[in-house]
Amino acid sequence: MNDDVRCAGLMKRINEKMEKGANEKLRGHGVTFAQMQMLMAIYNADMDSVPLKTLEKHFEVAQPTAAGVIVRLERKGLVEGFVPKEDKRLKYIRLTEAGKELCEASEQDLEVGEQILVAGLDEEERKEFYRLLLKVNDTMK
């Protein structure tokens, strides 16, 4: 019972609730929350394609984990992977038209999820909450 009042327990419960809600919304699109996060990272990148290695670092996951998500997204026709002629050691990922459309359609849902998360906080508390989350995240690296 006391685990619920510890930071780690609370963060886990919040994450599980957020992920469950997101997965329910995304089920209709045939993707999971983790897959949507990967899609949005590619969508929000300032380039047409993203190296797989960049996605691994961004999400702090091993190569097989990132590659597995990408393979599932490729099968769904949402991304395509390619190897550039100039460096055959790299794999790049780009969104297909269907992937772009899904990201555009999902942006509002993701914003609503963010708003729900901080709905009980006033503007100053939101800024402080975000600042503290960043600090905790940086400490955990």
KAJOBEL-V635815 format. One record per residue. PSI is psi in degrees with one decimal (* if undefined). OMEGA is omega in degrees with one decimal (999 if undefined). Layout:
psi | omega
PSI | OMEGA
PSI | OMEGA
This chain:
psi | omega
-40.4 | -177.3
-18.3 | 178.7
-27.1 | -178.2
-26.0 | -178.5
-5.6 | 175.5
148.7 | -177.9
-48.5 | -177.1
-42.3 | 178.9
-42.7 | 178.7
-44.2 | 179.5
-40.0 | 179.1
-45.3 | -179.7
-42.1 | 178.4
-45.8 | 179.9
-44.4 | -179.7
-40.4 | 178.4
-43.8 | 179.7
-44.6 | -178.6
-41.0 | 179.5
-46.6 | 178.9
-42.8 | 179.6
-43.9 | 179.8
-37.1 | 177.5
-43.2 | 179.1
-39.4 | -174.6
-16.6 | -178.6
-38.8 | 179.6
-23.5 | 178.2
-5.2 | 177.9
21.2 | 178.2
160.7 | 176.5
169.8 | 177.6
-45.2 | 179.9
-41.8 | 178.6
-39.1 | 179.9
-37.2 | 176.8
-42.0 | 179.0
-45.3 | 178.1
-45.4 | -177.6
-33.1 | 176.9
-40.9 | 177.7
-44.2 | -179.0
-40.3 | -176.1
-3.0 | 178.3
149.7 | 179.8
37.3 | -179.7
162.7 | -178.2
-29.0 | 179.8
158.9 | -175.7
133.5 | 175.3
139.8 | 176.9
-38.1 | 179.9
-37.1 | 178.0
-41.0 | 178.1
-40.7 | 177.0
-47.3 | -178.5
-42.8 | -178.2
-44.4 | -177.9
-1.9 | 179.6
51.2 | 178.6
160.5 | 178.1
159.2 | -179.0
-45.3 | -179.8
-32.3 | 179.3
-50.8 | 179.3
-43.6 | -179.2
-37.4 | 178.8
-42.9 | 178.0
-43.8 | -179.3
-42.1 | 178.6
-43.9 | 179.0
-37.8 | 178.4
-34.2 | 175.7
-43.6 | 179.6
-31.1 | 179.9
-2.3 | 178.0
22.0 | -176.7
-23.7 | 176.1
164.2 | 170.6
139.9 | 178.1
148.7 | 177.2
158.3 | 178.3
122.6 | -179.3
146.5 | -179.4
-35.6 | -174.5
-18.4 | 179.4
96.1 | -175.2
-6.7 | -179.8
-17.0 | -175.5
151.9 | 172.4
129.4 | 178.5
152.0 | -179.5
135.0 | 173.9
153.4 | 178.1
144.2 | 168.8
174.9 | 177.1
-40.5 | 178.0
-38.2 | 177.7
-42.5 | 177.4
-44.0 | -179.7
-40.4 | 178.4
-42.3 | 178.9
-44.1 | 179.4
-41.4 | -179.7
-28.2 | -175.0
-13.4 | -177.7
-43.3 | -179.0
-41.5 | 178.2
-39.6 | 179.3
-38.3 | 177.8
-40.4 | 177.6
-41.9 | 177.5
-42.3 | 176.6
-43.6 | -178.6
-38.6 | 177.9
-41.7 | -179.1
-41.0 | -174.2
15.2 | -175.4
-31.3 | -178.1
4.1 | -177.4
143.6 | 173.7
177.0 | -173.8
-44.6 | 178.9
-41.7 | 178.7
-37.8 | 177.8
-46.4 | 179.1
-43.6 | -179.8
-41.8 | 177.9
-48.0 | -179.8
-44.1 | 179.1
-43.7 | -179.6
-38.6 | 176.3
-43.6 | 177.7
-41.5 | -179.8
-45.3 | 178.2
-44.0 | 179.3
-45.4 | 179.0
-37.5 | 178.8
-35.8 | -176.9
-13.3 | 178.8
* | 999
